[in-house]
Structures are given as structure tokens and as C-alpha cells.
Amino acid sequence: MKSIINKICTSEVTRHVLYIYAGSFVLLCLLIANPGYFSHDELQRFDFYVQHGLASYFRAMLNLNPGTSFATPMRPFAFFIQGLQNLFMHDYPVVVHLSSALVTATIAVLVYAVATAFGLARSTGLLAAFIFIFSPLSVQATGWSAALMDQWFVLWGLLCLLAVKVFLEQQRWLFITPVLISAFCLLALLSKETAIIWPGAMLIFVIRDFKQLGNRRLWMAAAAWALPVLVYLGYRLLAIKASLATDASSPYSIGLHNVLQNMFVYFAFPFVPKLGELQTWVNVPDTILAASLLLHVFVIAALARLTSLRLAGLYVYGYFLFLLPVLLIPNMSSHYLFGSALVLAVALAYIVCNGGSWLYRIPGWLCIMLLAMHSLNFQQELYQDGTCMARLAASSESLLLSNGRPQHIQYRFELNSPAHVLLRYTNDRNQIGLNYPVRMTVLLDSNTPPDPSALQAYMNKECIAVQQQAASVR
């Protein structure tokens, strides 16, 4: 037994896995150390947990209600994980963020496993894992605790992919492997609806070898992967039909006119160093957007030259495969790119490790450095917003308690303060800290008269809520 343990601990694969987990703590340190949160989504679910208890939270969130539209989340597995995170949100935000970083690190290990399983060198797989960890495409899904759904549907999907690979190479037909494929697919679907795209990954096996089309096991694996998706879509058919008639003003309304713009922005995003939340892409100079597009085109061209046109096309297919469900909606967000980060990471790792000529390696390393810069900027943005929200939450709770727990707090905000954080913190919430019910409103118009029954407060540039007037209050 001792010799087996020693062998495992000294193997190259084990060292690489340890490197990935250790590296994740360093590369994601700003996200792990974030003292606050990103948006109202996680706060609203925390409020529900505080006001109704964990058992009621699970009863409400773990149901299989198909919803009134496809945008209505039916994600019991992801909500279960979020329910466990609620236990630590108020006092130990580091536990919430650390757990998210660990999931990203685990997915990076799976990236390493998939890359090597498909024939890439271990060094290439290790580099791909590190690129995935610090990729700006994976930052928001890691740093925003309410986006854990993106992490988990990708994790289960990668396990599906590995199970299919094992099934195709097994000498003996084992019934358990197709069962595992279907089980992993179901868990992905119960993590996020976007998992309906995962069976499309079967194309990898066909593009690599057209002879696989005659492989009976390939079709069995495809059926095992597609069956849960078909059942899921059938179960939510009425919700899907309702989504087609969604009001055009909704951020989840469906329209073909959104596709080209969304594809353009999602394709340019990786190499725009100062772009965080995608809604601000219109502020990026045209020259920066053009340069980022050229760099991404270089990735495709390099793959075509170093491998084949088929594999270069497979890269484009894989990059947009994870975006298919959201290309039709106007609401763009970088956490949707979490799955696309897998494809980009493997592509860049392959280019710099197998490029041969520096004609490919130097631009490849340039792309990786730009990704690192972009990731650092994005992590700093999330850290600053989280710090701001933590200060706002602490000062609001202090203000509430020192004024005898008023039932209504009305906020204004100082000019040039991060008002978006205040709007997220108060959005559709009635709780401050562990205190409820508290109505919170924000006065956006300086001409709107204050509510005389409400405690008047304003948030200054330091994100502190104070009870006094200021010369430059909006």
C-alpha cells in the first residue's frame, strides 16, 4: 500500500494536478479575497434563506417547475450548492469565493485530462489548464457567486466528454458507461439550461476521424448524451414556446437581429484588456476592437496552418457552441463565455507548445499575456465592486441599528460615486445584514421629494452610507 501511495505522489500527473490547484490560489487571489459580492442575485437568495430558513429555501429552490418561460431558471443542483453557500455569506465571504475558485480549479484539472486524453502532451494540457484559470472568459463566472451555474454545467459536461472517450476505447462493452454519460448530462441540465448544447461536442470525435461515423458505440454514446436533453426539452416545451413570445423590452427577448452583434462582441472580448462587463463594449475604441479581432483571427489561422482547416473550423464551432442559447438575446454578459474559455485555452496552449516557428509562438505568447492583463483588470474590477458593496452593507447596517431600525431607508448617492453598486445592493431587497423587513429605495432624480417617513441616507465616493447632507448629492 505504501509503495502505491508513493508511486501516486511521485507521478507526473499527480504533480501537475497539485500545480493546477496551487496555481489557482495565486491566479485567482483577488477573487478569493473579495470581501463582498457582485450583484443582487446572490443577495436575494441569501435574504430568502435568512427569513425562511434553509429547509424552506431548499423546498422553494429545488423544485422541478418548468417555469413560465425558458429564461425562468430550473436549476436545482446549482441552487442546492448556493443554499450551502448561504450558510457562510454573511460572516465568511472568503469561504464562498474559495469554494468557487476550487470548482474552477477542478474544471482546469478536467481540461488537463481532456487535452491529454485527446492526444496532446501533458505539458500542453498543463498550460491549457493554467490559461483557463486566468482567462478573462472565466473570471466573472468564478468571481460572481450567483454564476456558479456556469461552472457546474461545464464541469458535468467535461465529465460527459471524458466518459464518451472512455466508452469508445473500452475493450469490453460496459453498461455503466452510457449510464454515467446520461447521469452527467442530467446533472449538467439541472445546473443550467445552457447544457442542452453539450451533445454538440460529439462532433469532436467525427471531425477528428470521419470513420467514427461507422462506429456503433459512437451512436450509443450520442444517444445516451442526447436522451436527457430531449426529455428535458420536452418537459419544458411550454416554457420554450412562451419564450418565443417574450416582450421585446425584456433582456431575455429572442431576436435574430441580436446574433451578429453578439457574435462580434463575444469574439472580440478575450483580447480587449479593459473590458469587463460586456454592456460597456460600446465605450471601447474601434482600434482596440479591431486589434482584438485580428488577434482572435490569428488563433484560427495558426490552428489551420499547424493542424488543418477542419480543426480550425472545429475551434470556431466550439467557441460559439456554448454561446448558442444566448446569441439571440440582447442581454450580453461575460459569464456566458465560461465554456468558450475551454476552447480558447486549449488552442493557445497548442499554438505555443507546437508552433515550431516563432512566427506562431511569439504572437501566441502575446495573446496569452493579453489574456493575463485582461484577467487581472477584470479581477480588480470585481474586487473593487465587492469591496464597495461590503462597505455599503456594513455602513447601512450600522445606520439602521443606530437609528432604531427604521422600516424604510431612502438613498441618494454622491456624484461620481459607484452608483451601480448601490442599485444592485438595493434591487428588490428588504433586508440589511440579518435585519428585516427594511424597505430600500434609491432616489435617482434630485427633484424627487424625499419620503418624510424614511431615514434619509446617501452613499459617498468611498461607498459609505451616511445620514447627512452633502454639497454634491444627486
N, C-alpha and C positions, 0 to 999 in steps of 0.2 A: 504493500500500500504506500509506504514511504517513497519507494522508487517511482511509483506512478505519479505521486504529487510533485516530486522533484522534477520529473520529466515535463509535467504540465507547466510548472512555474518557470522552467528554463526554455520552453519552446518559443520560437519567434512569434507565432500567432498570439500567444498569451502576452508577450511583451508589447506587441502592437496594440492589443486591446487595452492594456493598462496605460499606454501612452495616450490613447484616444480619450479615456476618462480623465486622466490627469490634465491633458491639454485643454479639455472642455472647461475646467475650472478657471484656467488662466484666460482663455479666449473669450469666455462669457462672464468675466468677473464683474463687469459693470451691471449686467442684468441680474446676477445673483445678489449683488449688494444693494439693489434698488430698494429704498425704504418705503416706497409707496406702490401705487397701481396706476394703470394706464387709462382705464375707461370706466363707464358706469355699469357695464355688463356684469363684471365680476362683483361689483359693489351691491348691485340689486339682488343678486343671488345670495350674497352674504347677509343682506338685510332680511331676506326671507328665512334663512337659517336661524338668525338671532331671534326673530319674532315668533317663529312657529316651531323651532326645534329641528334636529337632524332627521328624526323619523318622518315628520311631515314633509320636510324637504325631499327626502327620497321618494315618498309616495307621490308627490307632485311632479317630480322631475324624471322619475324612472318609468313613467307610463309609456305606452306604445300608441298614443293618439296620433293618427296620421296627419292631423292639422288641417287648417283651412286653406293653406297654400304650401307649395314646396319649400318656400322660404321659412315656414314655421319649423323650428328645429325639433327633430325626433332623434335625440342623441343620448339615450340612457346610459351608455357606458361612459361617455365623456362627462356627463352630469354627475355620475357617481364619483368619478375622480375629483371633480370640482367640489362636491359635497365634502369629501375628505379634506380638501384644501381649506374649506371654510373653518375648520377647527383651529387653523393657525393664522388666518388672515389678519386678525386684529392685533395680536401680540407678537407674532413671529413671521413677518412677511418674508424673511430670508428662507424659511422652510418652503414656502410656496414657490419662490423663484428658483431655489436649489432643486426642487423636485422637477421643475420644468427643464432646467439645464441638464439634469440626469436623463430625462427622456430624449432630449436632443442628442446627447452623447450616445445613448443606446442605439438610436437610429443611425448615428455615424458608424457605430460598430457594424450594423447591418449593411450599410453602404460598403464598408470594407469587405464584408462577407460576400455580398452580391458581386462586387467587382472581381474578386479573386475567383469566385465560382464560375464566372463567365470568361475566365482565362487571362485576366490581367495580372501582372506581377504584384506581389504583396506590397512592394514599395509604392506602386501606383495606387493601389487600393488604400494604403495608409494616407497618402497625400490627398486623395479624394475625400476621405473621411474628415481630415482637418479643414479642407476647403469648405466642405458642407457646414462644419461647425461655425466657422467665422464668416460664412456667406451672408451678405445683407438680405438675401432672399429668405433666410431662416431666422433673422433677428426678431421680427415682430411676433411671429408665432411662438418664439421662445420667451420673449420678454413680456408679452401680454398674456396674463394667466387665463383670460377668457378665450384665448385662441388655442387652447390645448387640444381642441378637436382636430386641428390641422396636424398636430404632431401624431396623435394616436391613429388617425386613419392612414397616415403614411407608414407608421410602424407596422400595423397589421397587414398592409398591402405588401410591404417588403417581405414579410414572413410568408405571404402567399406566393410571391415570386420565387423565393428560395424553395418552398415546398414543391412547386411545379418543377423546378430544376432537378430536385432530388427524385421526383416521381419519374421523370423522363430518363434518368440514368440508373434507376434501380434495376438490378438483375432479376429480382423476383417482384411480381406484382403484389403490392401490399394495399389492402383495402383502407387502412388507416390514413394513408397519404391523401387521397381525394377528400376524405372526411376532414382532415386538417385544413386543406385548401378552402373548403366551404365554410369551416368554422372561423378561420382567419378573415375571410371575406365578410362574413356576417358581423364580426366584431368591428371591422372597418366601417361597415354601413351604419352600425349603431354608435359609431363615434362621430361620423359626419356624412351627410348626404353625398358629398363630392366623391365618396368611394365608389359610386356607380361607374366611374371611369376606369377603375383598376383592371377589369378584364381586358381592356385595350392593350395592356402591357404584354399580352400573349404574342403580339406582333413581333416582339423582340426575337423570339425563337424562330419565327418564319423568315424574317429579314436576314438573320444570321445564316440560315440554312433552309432553302426552299424545300428540300427533301422532307423536312419535318411535316409538311402538309400531308404526307402519306403515313405519318406515324399515328397509330391508333391511340397511343397514350396521350399525345398532344390534344386530341379532340376530347378525350375523357377528362383531362385536366381543365380544358376550356369550359366544358360543361359543368364541372364541379365549381369553377370560379364564377361562371355566369348565372347558375341557378339561383343563388341567394339574391343576386341583383334583380333578376326577373321577378322573383317573389316580392321583393321589396318595392319595386316599381308598381307592381300590380296592387299591392296593399295601399300605396299612396297615389293611386291613379286619379282619384277625385281631386286631391290636393294639387297634382300637377296640372290638371285641366283648369283649376281655378287660377293658377299662376299665370296661365296664358292670357287671362283677362284682367290682370292686375292693373290698377290705375297707373297712368304714365308718370304721375308725380312721385310714385314710390321709388325708393332707391333700389328695389328689387324687381322693378318692372322689366319685362323682357322685350327686347327690340333688336332687330338685325342691324340697325343703324349704330349700335354701340360697338359692334365687333371690331371694325378696323381701328378705331381709336384705342380701344382696349389692347388689341394686339400690339400696336405701336408702343404704347406706354410700358406694357409688361416686358416687351422685348428690349427696350432701351434701359429699363430700370437698373440692371446689375451694375452698370459702369458709369452711373451718374452719382459722384461721391457725396453730394449734399442733399440728395433726395431721400426723404424718409417716408412720410405718409403720402400716398400717391395722389391725393387730391391737390397737392401743391405742384404737380408736374408742370402746370402752365407757367410757373414762375422761372422755370429752368431756361437759360439762354439757348437759342437754337443751335449755336455752335457746339455746346456741350451735348445736346441731344444727338446731333449729327455724329459727333465723335464716338459716343457710346454705341450708336447703331453700327458704325463701322467696325468697332472692336468686336461686337457680337457677330457680325458678318464674318470677321476674321476667324472666329472659333469654328463656324460652319465650314468655311473654305479650308482651314487647316485639317479638319477632320476628313473632308472629301479628298484632300491630297494625301494624307497619311494612311487613310483606310480605304474608303470607297464612297461613291455618291450615295449608295444605299444607306450606309451607316450615318452619313451626314444628314440625309433625309430623316433617318430614324431619330437623330438628335432633335431636329425641329419638331417632329411628331411628339416626342417625349416631353419636350419643354412645354408645349401647348396642351398636351393631353390633360394635365392637372388643372388647366385653366378653362377647359371646355364648358363646365357648368356656369362659369361667371363671366364669360366673354359677352354674353347677351345682356348683362345688367349694367346700369350706369355707375353703380357703386364700386369703385376700384379700391383695393386695399393690398398692401404688400404681404400680408399674412397668407393670401391666396397662393403666393409663389413658393410656399414651403416645399411642395412636391417638386416643382421645377428646379429647386436648388440641388436635388439629387443628380439630375441630368447634367447640369452645368458643372458641378463639382467633378464628376467622372470625366467629362470631356476635357476640362482644363488639365486635370491630372494626367490624362493620356497624352495630351499635346506636349507638356513639358518633360514627361518621362520617356516619350517615344518619338519625339520630334526629329531626332537626328541632327539636322541642321539648326544652327542658331537662328536661322530665318524664321523658324516657328517657335523655338524655345524662348527667345527674348520677348517677343510680343505676348507669348503665353504667360511668362512671369509678370509682365506688365499688367496683364488682365488680373492676375491673382493679387498683385499689390493694390490695384484699384479696388478690388473687392474688399480687401482688408481695410483700406481707408474708408470706404463706404460703410462697412460694418461698424467700424469704430465711431464714425459720426452718428450713425443711427442708434447705436447703443447709448451714446452720450445724450441724444435727444430723448430717448425713453427714460434714462436715468434722471434727467433734469425734470421731465414731466412728473415722474414718480416722486421725486423729492418735493416738488411743488405741491403735489396732491397730499403728501404726508404732512407738510407744514399747514396746509389749509385745513386738513382734517383735525389736527391737534389743536390749532388755534380756534377752530369753530366749536370744538367740544369744550374748550376752556371758556369760551364766550357764553356758550349755552349754560354751563353749570354755574358760572359766576353771576348770571342774571336770573337765576331761579327757574331754569328750564322753560323758557317761553315756548309756545306752541307754533310760532312762526318766526323764521329769520328771513329777512329780505336783504339780499346782497346787491351792492354795486361794486364796480371794480375800477381801480386806478388806471389812467391812461397808460398804455404801453405795458400793462401787466399781462401775464399769460391767461387771458380770459377764457380760452378754450378749456383749460383745466377746471376752472370754476364751473363752467357749463356742464362738463362731464360729471363732476362731483355731485352736482345737484340734480341731474337729469332724472326725473321720475323716481325720486327717492324721498323717504320720510324718516330717515334715521341718521343720527350723527354719533359716531362711535358705537356705543351699545345703548344709546338713548333714543327712544321713540315713543309716540309719534311726534315728529317735528316737520312741519311744512317748510320747504326751502324754495324760494323764488329768486330770480335774478332780474333786476331792472336793466334792460338794455337801452332804454330811452331816458335821457336825462330829464325830459319834460314830463315823464310819468310821475304823478304824485305818489309818495310813499304811503304804505298802509300804516295808519296810526297805531294799530294794534300789534304790529310786528316789531321785533327787535331789528333795528337798522344797523347794518354792518357793511364794510367794504373790504375787498381784498387788495392789498398793495402790491408793489412790484416784487416783493420778497415772498409773496404767496401767503401772507399772514392776514387772517381775518380780524379786523379791529372794529371797535364800536366808537367811532368818532368821525367827524367830517374831515375832508381833505380838499385842498385847493384845486386839485385836478382829478375830481371824481367824475366818471361818466354816468 
